[in-house]
Amino acid sequence: MQMNSKSPRQKMGRLDMEINWLAKCLFVMMCVIGFVIISLDGFLGSWYFKYFRVILLLSSIIPISMRINLDLAKIWYSIGIATDENIPDTVPRNSTIPEELGRIQFLLSDKTGTLT
C-alpha cells in the first residue's frame, strides 16, 4: 500500500462553506414551500408540472449573484496583492488569500523565515 496515494482534499474558505450551506438550506426551503403550495392547490391532474412551475418561480430565492460577486471580489483582491508595489515578488496562489489574511490571529516564523 502506498503512502499518500489518496487524492488531495479541496481547500475551501470558511466563507465559501457558509455560502454553500446557506444555498442548500434555501433550496430545501424552496422545495418545501413548493410542496406546500401544490398540496394546498390539491394533487389534481398533472400536479408535478405545477410543482416544477412553482419551483421555477421560487428559484429567485437562491442568490447566485452573491456567489459570483464573492468570487469576483476574491480575484480582484488577489490581483491587487500580486500587483502591490509595497510587497514585491508576491504571488497569491489561491483566491482565498484575502479571506485567510483577514482571519490571522498569530504570525509565527522559524529561523529560515518561513511564516506559519
N, C-alpha and C positions, 0 to 999 in steps of 0.2 A: 504494500500500500504506500502510495507516495504522499509525502507531506506537502501541504499547501496545494493540493490538487483541486480544491474547491474553487469555484469562480468567486471573484471578489464581490463583496456586497456593495450595493449602490449607496453612496453617501448622499443624504438629503439634509437640508437645513431644517431647523425646528419650525420655521415659518411655513415651509412647503408642506410639512406633515400636518400642521394645524389647518392649512387651507384644504388639503385633501380630506381631512376628517370632516371639516365643515361642509364640503361639497357632497360627501357621502350622506351626511345627516340630512341635508336639503333634498337630495334625491329620494331618500326613503320617505321624507315628509311629503314630497310631491306625489309619490306613488300612493301614499295613504289618503291624501286629500282627493286624488283622482278616484280611488276606490269608493270613498265616502260619497262623492258626487254621483257616481254611477249607481251606487246602492240606493241613494235617495230617489233617483230617477226610475229605478226598477231595472231588473235584468231582463228586459224585453227585447226581442229581436236580436240584432247583431250588436250586443252591448259591448263587445270587445273593440269594435271600430269606434264607438263613442268613447271608450276608455282611452284609446290611443289619441283621439282628438283632444280630450281633456288634458292628457299628459303633454301633448304638443303645445297647447295653450298655456300650461303652467310651467313650461320649460324655462321661462324667463326668471324663475326663482333662483336658478343656479347662476351666479355671476361669473361667467367665463372671462369677461373683460378685466376683472380683478386679477385673475391669474396671468393674463397677458401683460397687464401693466406692471405687475410684480417682476416678471421675467425681464421685461424691457428695462426696468429700473436697475436690476442686478447687472445686466450687460452694460448699461451706461456707467454705473459706478466702477465696474471692473476696467472699463476703458479709461475712466478718469484716473484710477490708480496706476494703470500702465503708462499713461502719458504725463504723470505728475513730475515736474522738474525738481521738486524738493526730495524725491526719493528715486534717484536714477537706477536704471537696470532692474526695475521691479517688474516681475511677470506674474500676474494673477492667473493661476492655472485652473481656477474654479470660479464660477459666477456667484457662489455663496460667500465669497471672501468678505464683502462689506457687512453681511449679516453676522458672520462669525466675529468680525472685528468689534462689532457693537456689543458682543456678549463676553468679551475678555474680562476676567477678574484678576488673574495673576499672570505675570510675564516672567518666565524663568529662562536662564541662559546657562549653558555649560561652558567649560574652558575654551571650546573651539568656537563659541559664538552662536551655536545652534539655539534657536528660540524654541521654547516648548510652551 
